[in-house]
Amino acid sequence: MDRLRATGMRQHIRFCRSFDGTRLAYALSGEGPPIVKAPHWLTHVEYEWQSPMWKPWVEGLSREHTLLRMDERGCGLSDWDVQDISFDAWVRDVEATVDAAGFDRFAMLGHSQGGAIAVEYAARHPERVTHLVLLGSYARGRLVRGTRTEKKEELEAQLKLVELGWGRDDPAYRQMYSVQFMPGATLGQLNSMGDMQRVSASPSNAVRIIRNFFTIDVRESASRVKCPTLILHARGDLRVPFEEAACLRA
């Protein structure tokens, strides 16, 4: 039996409108002090509920808290056909979602790119964020880090693979990303992540989202975060170098 169901835990999926009318999906689960999980690459609040990767996280964070998760614009259950896919739009989407959920003060969890979104939100709204946890996050996107010419060419090649192969039943293209995120994963875990990536975004939206991740820069905003912050980062991270965590300590 599904462990979340066995414990009687349920999630409630709701929708709201962002600043430009984009419909956003978000999910609430658990009871207790609120935690907001910033969106990252990639999300699907319905699929995550059954995912062997994300189910333990959802269950653990919901055990003694009210957890809010959301699908960023362009993926998951949120609107896919959107003109504005940008960093500022993602932050404003968080603003719209927490307001719709009725949250006043809360802790935030930012994982990977979600860390930069959480940092920016906390800098803009210091009166609302009580604590910040950043896991495998970064302040500078890949192109902001001074990437060499040959590395830029490699990144463009990866984007072309996403554009051409993302929506195929063959998981080979998506597993290129899955293995980098989870180098020690089982085949079942890799397949699950590949499936989630496929259902979470169209090939064109996946490319647009990745391109915007490359240009993130929240170093100045990080210096304005006032709440207690915990930074967690794994050595040997294949997506975000360990050294990038230091840029969040400004």
N, C-alpha and C positions, 0 to 999 in steps of 0.2 A: 504493500500500500504506500502511496505517496506520503512521505514523512510529514510534509506540511499539513496534509489533510488529517493524518493520524493524530497530530497534536491539536487539531481543531483550528489551526491558523488559516486565515483567508486573506486575500487581497481584494481591494476594491479599486477598479479602474474607472477613472473619471477623465473628463475633457474640459479644457478651458481655451480661451482665445488670448493670443499674445498681442503686442502693441500694434501689429500690422494686420490683425485678423487671422493669422495662422492658427489652426487648431492644433493644440498640444495634448498629448495623452500623458497621464500620470497615474501612479498606483500608490495606495496607502495600505500598510499592513502593520499589525501589532498594536500595542498600547503602551503608553508611557511618555517620557520626555521626547520631543520630536528630533529626528535626524533627517537632514536633506542630503541625498546623494546626487551630486552634480552629474549631468550626462557626459558620456565619453563615447569613444569608438567601440563598437556600435551598440545600440540598445534596442530592446524590444520587451516591454514590460510584461506582456503576456507570455512570450516564449521563455523568458528568464525564470518564470515561476516553475517551470518543469525542467530547466536546464541543470545537468549535473555539475556544471561550473558555478552557476550563480545561485542555485537553490540553497546551498549551505550558507552563503553570505546573506541572502534575504532572510533566512530563518534565524540566523544568529543576531543580526541587527534588529530584527523585529521582536525578539524574545522579551525585551524589557523596554522597548522604545516604540514610538510611532514612526515608521520609516516611510519617507516619501521618495519615490524614484520617478523619473520622467524620461520620455523619449524626446530626443532633440528633434528640431525641425528637419524634415527630409528623411526621417527613418522611423522604424518601429510603427506604432499606431498613430503617430502624429502625421500631419499633412506632408506628403511627398512633393507635391507640385508647388514649390515656393520659389520666389525670385531671390530673396535675400538669405543666403547661407553665409554667415559671417560670425566672427567672434563676438562682436557687440550684440548681434541678434541672439546668440546663445545665452549671453548674460541676461538680456532683457526677458528672454523666455523663462529663465529661472525666477526672475522677479514676478512675472505673471503667474507662474505656477504656485509659488509659495503663498502669494496673495489669495489665489483661488482656493487653496487648501485651508486658509484661515490661520496660517502659522504666523506667530509674532516674533518670538525669539527661539533660536534653535541652533544645534550643532550642525556642521557641514562636513561631509566626506567627499573628497575629490580624488579620483583614481585616474592615473594617466592624464589625458587631456582635460578630464574633469577637474583636475587639480588647479589648472590655470583659470578655469571658469569660476571655481570656488574662491580662489584668491581675489579675482576681480570683483566678485559679488561682495565678499567680506570687506574689501577696501571701499566700495561704494556705500555699503550699509553696515557700518561698524556697530550700530545700535541694535542690530538684529542677530548677528552671528556671535554665539557664546563661546564656541570652540571650533577649531579647524583641524581636520586630519587629512594629510596629503600622502597618498600611497603611490609610489612609482611615478611621481609627477615631475613636471618641469616648468620653468619660467620662460624658456626660449624654445621656439619651434626649430626644426632642423635647418631651415634656411636662414634663421637668425643667428645660428651658432657659427657662421662662417664656413659653411660646407664647401669643400673643394670642388672644382669643376667636374672631375670624374664622378664624385659622389652625387652631384646634381643630376648628371646624366643617368646614373643608376636609379635615382628617385623617379625621374621621368619615365624610365623603362618600366618601373613597377606600376606607375599610374596607368600606363598603356595596357599592361596585363590586366589590371582591374577593369579598365574600360571594355576590353575585348572578352574577358572570360568570367567576369563576376557572376553573371546570372546563369551560367551553365550548370547542368546536373553534375558534370565532372568537377569534383572538389579540389583538383590540383592547384588551381589559381588561388583559391581562398586559403588553402593549407599553407601557402607561402607565408601568409600573415599569421596564421594560427600557430605555426611552429616557432615563430619569433616571439610571440606572446607567451607561449607555454612550451618551452623546449623539452621539458620532462613529462609531458602529458601522455596519457594512454591514447590508443587509436580511437577509442570511443569518445574521449574528451575532445580530441582534435576534430572528429566528425561533427560533434555537437556544436562546437564553435563555428565550424564552417557552415553548418546549416543555419545558425543564428545570423551569421553575416549575410547569407544569401537572402533570408526573409526580411532582414532589417533595412536594407537599402537597395535601390536600383544601382546599376553600374555607374550611371552618370552622377547620381547623388553621392555615391561612395567616393568618386574622384573629387567632387567639389568639396566634400567635407575634409578629405585628406589634405588638399591644397591649402585650405584655411588653417589646418593644424600646423602646417609647416611655417606659417608666418606669425605664430603667437609670440607675444613678448609682454610679460606682466612683471618685469623686474621692478619698475617704478611702483606699480600697485602693491607688490609684495612688501615694499618698505613702509606702506601705510596700514598694513594689517595690524590691529592692536590686540586681538583676542589670543588666548593661549593656543599654540599651534604645535601639533605633533607631525614630524616628517619621517616617513618610513620609506626605505628604498633598498632594493636587493642588489647586491654586487653581482656583476655579470649580466645585468638586464640588457637584452639584445635590442630593445626598442628605445630605451631612454638610458644613456650612460649614467653611472652612479654619480659622476661629478656634477651632473646637472642639478642634483638635489641641493647642492651648495648655493645655487643661485636663488633658491627660495628662502634662504636664511637672512636675506637683507634686512 
